[in-house]
Amino acid sequence: MACEEVLKAVFPLLEGMDLASCMAVCKQWRDIARDDYFWKCICAKRWPSICKQPNPPTVTYYKLYQTFYRRQQRRTLPPPKLSFDDLEFFIDIWAEDRLIFSEVVPGLVLQTGIKVPPPGICDVLRFHLVGPEFKMRQAVKPRFTIPLSQTVSVSVLVSRKDSNTVACIINKSLFEYVDRTAYRAMAFDYLEFSPVHPFIAGARAWFSLLFNEDGNEGVIDVFGIEMDFCDTANSKEEVLWLLDMLDWK
């Protein structure tokens, strides 16, 4: 079997990126791989209905693949208008009706996080603290203990100095998820966005209590707090863009 016949038998079986790589091998491979039939086969795997028409909706099936392949690539965000230096977070935690933590935390403090994990924490939590995702953290001093039998809730407001406005991040949400293997108790709430962003919904803020075992199976020893938006935002820039879109009042 001639080389050209082998290529024509193999190319329809390839994925788009693989076929594009074949085009860079040599002129013969490029000329063969440009046959729009091969790109029709690739498009048919993703959008079978596209191939029910006699002609592609774009000039060629290759053009169709190129267009939507580029759109799948992650776009670089422009610099956010907001900075952590502009922000202050008002964090209040209750055990039943007893206020156990209440602080105004500068944005830069939460951005800096917990640089040195406290001694005695487990490896799972240590790896979590050095993970790649952007999470806002603060060490709790003095540490406090919470009986797991109590109902614990958290509220978080954020203010911005550049406009003298306030937004709600978490409104008296309960810590309903206690992961004893990861040493985190978690609460969440859905973010409320400005009316100028009507199509953004479903983004959640997560708030975690980072704890060690207290020696008493029914009590946790909290050494840190953590807040993230990892359902939606995983970098510092993404978090700032997300916060900028909140319903500031």
C-alpha positions in Angstrom: 0.0 0.0 0.0 1.4 3.4 -1.0 2.3 6.0 1.6 -0.5 8.3 0.5 -3.1 5.6 0.8 -2.0 4.7 4.3 -2.3 8.4 5.3 -5.7 8.7 3.8 -6.8 5.6 5.8 -5.3 6.8 9.1 -6.1 10.6 9.0 -10.0 10.2 9.4 -9.3 8.3 12.7 -7.3 11.1 14.3 -8.4 13.9 16.7 -8.1 17.5 15.5 -4.9 18.4 17.4 -3.2 15.2 16.0 -4.3 15.9 12.5 -3.0 19.5 12.8 0.3 18.1 14.0 0.5 15.9 11.0 0.3 19.0 8.8 3.6 20.2 10.2 5.5 17.0 9.3 6.2 17.7 5.6 4.6 19.2 2.5 3.1 15.8 1.4 1.4 15.3 4.7 0.2 18.9 4.8 -1.4 18.7 1.4 -3.2 15.4 2.2 -4.3 16.6 5.7 -5.9 19.7 4.1 -8.5 17.6 2.5 -11.8 18.9 4.1 -13.1 15.3 4.3 -10.8 14.6 7.2 -12.0 17.7 9.0 -15.6 16.8 8.4 -14.9 13.5 10.2 -13.5 15.4 13.2 -16.4 17.9 13.2 -18.9 15.0 13.0 -17.6 13.6 16.3 -18.4 16.8 18.1 -21.4 18.1 16.2 -23.0 15.3 14.2 -25.9 17.5 13.1 -23.5 19.8 11.3 -22.8 17.1 8.8 -26.4 16.6 7.8 -26.3 19.6 5.6 -24.6 19.2 2.2 -22.2 22.1 2.9 -20.5 23.3 6.1 -21.9 26.4 7.8 -18.5 28.0 7.4 -16.3 28.1 4.3 -14.8 24.7 5.2 -14.9 22.1 8.0 -11.3 23.0 8.7 -12.3 26.6 9.3 -15.1 25.5 11.6 -12.7 23.4 13.7 -10.1 26.2 13.8 -12.7 28.7 15.0 -14.1 26.7 17.9 -10.7 25.2 18.9 -9.4 28.7 19.4 -12.4 29.6 21.5 -11.8 26.7 23.8 -8.4 28.1 24.8 -8.3 30.0 28.1 -8.2 33.7 27.5 -5.9 36.0 29.5 -7.8 38.4 31.7 -7.0 42.1 31.6 -5.7 43.5 34.9 -8.6 43.8 37.4 -9.8 47.2 38.4 -10.0 46.2 42.0 -7.1 45.3 44.3 -6.9 43.6 47.7 -5.5 46.9 49.1 -9.0 48.4 48.5 -10.8 45.7 50.4 -11.7 45.0 54.1 -13.5 41.8 55.1 -15.9 41.7 58.1 -16.0 38.2 59.4 -18.3 37.0 62.2 -18.7 33.4 63.4 -21.3 32.1 65.9 -21.6 28.9 67.8 -25.4 28.9 68.5 -26.0 32.5 69.7 -22.5 32.9 71.1 -20.1 35.1 69.0 -16.8 33.2 68.9 -14.9 35.1 66.2 -15.4 38.7 65.0 -12.7 40.6 63.1 -12.1 43.2 60.4 -9.5 41.6 58.1 -7.6 43.7 55.6 -7.7 42.3 52.1 -3.9 42.1 51.9 -3.9 39.9 55.0 -6.2 37.4 53.4 -4.2 37.5 50.2 -1.0 36.8 52.0 -2.6 33.7 53.7 -0.9 31.3 56.1 2.8 31.3 55.1 4.0 28.9 57.8 1.6 26.1 58.7 1.3 25.5 62.4 3.0 22.4 63.9 1.1 19.3 64.4 -1.3 19.5 61.4 -1.8 16.4 59.2 -0.2 16.0 55.8 -3.5 16.2 54.0 -4.1 19.7 55.4 -0.5 20.7 54.8 -0.7 19.8 51.1 -4.0 21.7 50.9 -2.4 24.9 52.3 0.3 24.9 49.6 -2.0 23.9 46.7 -2.0 25.9 43.4 -5.6 27.3 43.7 -5.9 30.8 45.1 -7.6 30.8 48.5 -7.8 33.6 51.0 -6.6 32.5 54.5 -5.8 33.9 57.9 -4.4 32.3 61.0 -6.7 32.5 64.1 -5.1 34.0 67.2 -6.0 33.0 69.8 -7.3 29.7 68.5 -10.7 28.6 69.6 -12.5 25.2 70.0 -16.0 24.3 68.9 -18.1 21.4 70.0 -19.5 19.6 66.9 -22.8 19.2 68.6 -23.4 23.0 68.3 -24.8 24.8 65.3 -22.0 27.1 63.9 -22.6 29.8 61.3 -20.7 32.5 59.5 -21.3 35.9 57.9 -18.9 37.8 55.7 -19.3 41.4 54.4 -16.7 43.1 52.3 -16.1 46.9 51.9 -14.1 48.7 49.3 -12.3 51.9 50.0 -12.3 53.2 46.4 -16.1 53.7 46.4 -17.1 53.5 50.1 -19.5 50.6 49.3 -20.3 47.3 50.9 -21.3 43.9 49.5 -22.4 40.6 51.1 -20.4 37.5 50.5 -21.9 35.1 53.0 -25.1 35.7 55.1 -25.3 33.5 58.3 -24.5 30.3 56.5 -24.2 27.1 58.5 -21.1 24.8 58.6 -23.0 21.8 57.4 -20.0 20.0 55.9 -17.4 18.7 58.4 -14.6 16.7 56.7 -12.7 15.0 59.5 -10.2 13.4 57.0 -9.3 16.9 55.5 -9.7 18.7 58.8 -12.0 21.3 57.4 -15.5 22.5 58.3 -17.2 24.2 55.4 -20.1 26.6 54.7 -21.2 28.3 51.5 -23.5 30.9 50.1 -24.5 32.0 46.6 -23.0 35.4 45.6 -25.3 38.3 44.7 -24.2 40.2 41.6 -24.9 43.7 40.4 -27.9 44.0 38.1 -25.5 45.1 35.3 -24.4 41.5 35.2 -27.8 39.7 34.8 -26.5 36.5 33.3 -24.1 35.6 36.1 -25.6 33.2 38.6 -24.7 30.1 40.6 -21.3 31.3 41.8 -20.6 30.2 45.4 -18.4 31.5 48.1 -16.9 28.8 50.4 -15.8 29.5 53.9 -13.8 26.9 55.8 -12.6 26.4 59.4 -9.2 24.8 59.4 -8.7 22.7 62.5 -6.7 20.1 64.4 -8.1 17.4 66.5 -8.6 18.5 70.1 -8.2 15.1 71.7 -11.9 15.1 72.3 -13.7 13.4 69.4 -16.6 15.9 69.6 -14.5 19.1 69.6 -12.4 20.8 66.9 -9.5 23.1 67.5 -9.6 25.9 64.9 -6.3 27.5 63.9 -7.3 29.2 60.7 -10.0 30.4 58.4 -10.2 30.1 54.6 -12.4 31.6 51.9 -12.5 30.8 48.2 -14.6 30.9 45.1 -13.1 27.9 43.4 -16.3 26.9 41.7 -15.7 30.0 39.5 -12.4 31.8 40.2 -9.1 30.0 40.8 -6.5 32.8 40.6 -6.0 36.1 42.4 -7.0 38.1 39.2 -10.2 36.0 38.7 -11.2 36.5 42.4 -10.8 40.3 42.1 -12.9 40.4 38.9 -15.6 38.3 40.6 -15.6 40.5 43.7 -15.8 43.6 41.4 -19.1 42.3 39.9 -20.8 41.9 43.3 -23.9 44.0 44.2 -22.1 46.8 45.9 -24.3 49.2 47.9 
